[in-house]
Amino acid sequence: MILWGVTTGRRSEEDWLFRGGLAPLFPEQWARLRAGVPDVADDADVVDAYARLLFDPDPAVRARAANDWCMWESATPDWPPKPGLASRYRDPAFALAFARLVTHYVRNDCFVEDGALLRDARVLADIPGVLINGRFDLQAPLGNAWALHEAWPTSELVVVDGAGHAADHEAIERELIKASDRVADG
């Protein structure tokens, strides 16, 4: 099993990325996201509020919400961070579908009981695994991969220095290919 940009489905991970935890590192981008839902009382409600807007009957409201959400998503994957809307979100239909999918999973705690993956990682003991994570991955901080590796000692943890969460980072691509080649070779 090859995992990249590792998350474990814990509520704290979703709160970090989507409920204000990461906001102190990107205050301007977080403020822009929050401005899209001015009637929301606290950061915990941001995800719910955007989920509602993404299904609003007015197409303009849906499009604005998808753009706002994807601007936030664009702020954090690259290291160093890049400004503006990432090219993958420039198709409005994709942006809407992506934002709906992410908010659906986050609102439902990724459909995993909090802490279950780490608690039950022992079932992975006989499955070879490679965990690949950028050292500066702000969307899936290295501590997540570290925690899973600790719970799954037969896994290999590969830390890619100088990389964030972006899959198109040259060193991330190289490590994914190396891991895939090893799996293919048996």
Secondary structure, 3 states (H helix, E strand, C coil): CEEECCCCCCHHHHHHHHCCCCHHHCHHHHHHHHHCCCCCCCHHHHHHHHHHHCCCCCHHHHHHHHHHHHHHHHHCCCCCCCCCCCHHHCCHHHHHHHHHHHHHHHHCHHHCCCCHHHHCHHHHCCCCEEEEEECCCCCCCHHHHHHHHHHCCCEEEEEECCCCCCCCCHHHHHHHHHHHHHHHCC
